[in-house]
């Protein structure tokens, strides 16, 4: 491929990337943030308190809409889930106890490593 064709393809790829790019400053497509000349757009975001209050209102509505039969079904489902969790905990305990018994039956052999003594230096005696 010639150098001209290579640069042409690179330029075309860059143009496509800039078309898809979204400026983080003004939230418009077609240019990068560092190229932006538009004023910063203010994005309204609800506070955490507002989010929590909204959740509480939704939960209250859901509880009012649910009839007693639905609540009974939900409580039965919760009980079933609790039973399954208890079974999985028991299985996990059995598995961990069987793993520990395996490790006890086959002790790990330890190798004794001898420390090499450093040769003593001879001192010259002055007489």
GIKA-V322362 format. One record per residue. RES is the residue in three letters. OMEGA is omega in radians with two decimals (NA if undefined). Layout:
res: <RES & RES>
omega: <OMEGA & OMEGA>
This chain:
res: <UNK & UNK & UNK & UNK & UNK & UNK & UNK & UNK & UNK & UNK & UNK & UNK & UNK & UNK & UNK & UNK & UNK & UNK & UNK & UNK & UNK & UNK & UNK & UNK & UNK & UNK & UNK & UNK & UNK & UNK & UNK & UNK & UNK & UNK & UNK & UNK & UNK & UNK & UNK & UNK & UNK & UNK & UNK & UNK & UNK & UNK & UNK & UNK & UNK & UNK & UNK & UNK & UNK & UNK & UNK & UNK & UNK & UNK & UNK & UNK & UNK & UNK & UNK & UNK & UNK & UNK & UNK & UNK & UNK & UNK & UNK & UNK & UNK & UNK & UNK & UNK & UNK & UNK & UNK & UNK & UNK & UNK & UNK & UNK & UNK & UNK & UNK & UNK & UNK & UNK & UNK & UNK & UNK & UNK & UNK & UNK & UNK & UNK & UNK & UNK & UNK & UNK & UNK & UNK & UNK & UNK & UNK & UNK & UNK & UNK & UNK & UNK & UNK & UNK & UNK & UNK & UNK & UNK & UNK & UNK & UNK & UNK & UNK & UNK & UNK & UNK & UNK>
omega: <-3.10 & -3.14 & -3.13 & -3.13 & -3.13 & 3.14 & 3.11 & 3.13 & 3.11 & 3.13 & -3.14 & 3.13 & 3.12 & 3.11 & 3.12 & 3.13 & -3.14 & 3.08 & -3.11 & -3.08 & 3.10 & 3.14 & -3.13 & -3.12 & -3.08 & 3.11 & 3.08 & 3.10 & 3.01 & 3.09 & -3.13 & -3.11 & -3.10 & 3.10 & -2.98 & 3.05 & -3.12 & 3.09 & -3.14 & -3.14 & 3.13 & 3.09 & 3.12 & 3.07 & -3.13 & 3.12 & 3.14 & 3.13 & 3.13 & 3.13 & -3.13 & 3.12 & 3.13 & 3.11 & 3.14 & 3.13 & 3.13 & 3.12 & 3.12 & 3.11 & -3.12 & 3.14 & 3.12 & -3.09 & -3.12 & 3.08 & -3.11 & 3.14 & 3.10 & 3.12 & 3.09 & 3.12 & 3.13 & 3.14 & 3.09 & 3.10 & 3.12 & 3.12 & 3.11 & 3.12 & 3.12 & 3.11 & 3.13 & 3.11 & 3.13 & 3.11 & -3.12 & 3.10 & 3.12 & 3.11 & -3.13 & 3.11 & 3.12 & -3.12 & -3.13 & 3.12 & 3.10 & 3.09 & -3.12 & 3.11 & 3.09 & -3.11 & 3.12 & -3.09 & 3.12 & -3.10 & 3.13 & 3.13 & -3.13 & 3.08 & 3.08 & -3.13 & 3.11 & 3.08 & 3.12 & 3.13 & 3.08 & 3.11 & -3.12 & 3.11 & 3.11 & 3.13 & 3.08 & 3.10 & 3.09 & -3.13 & NA>
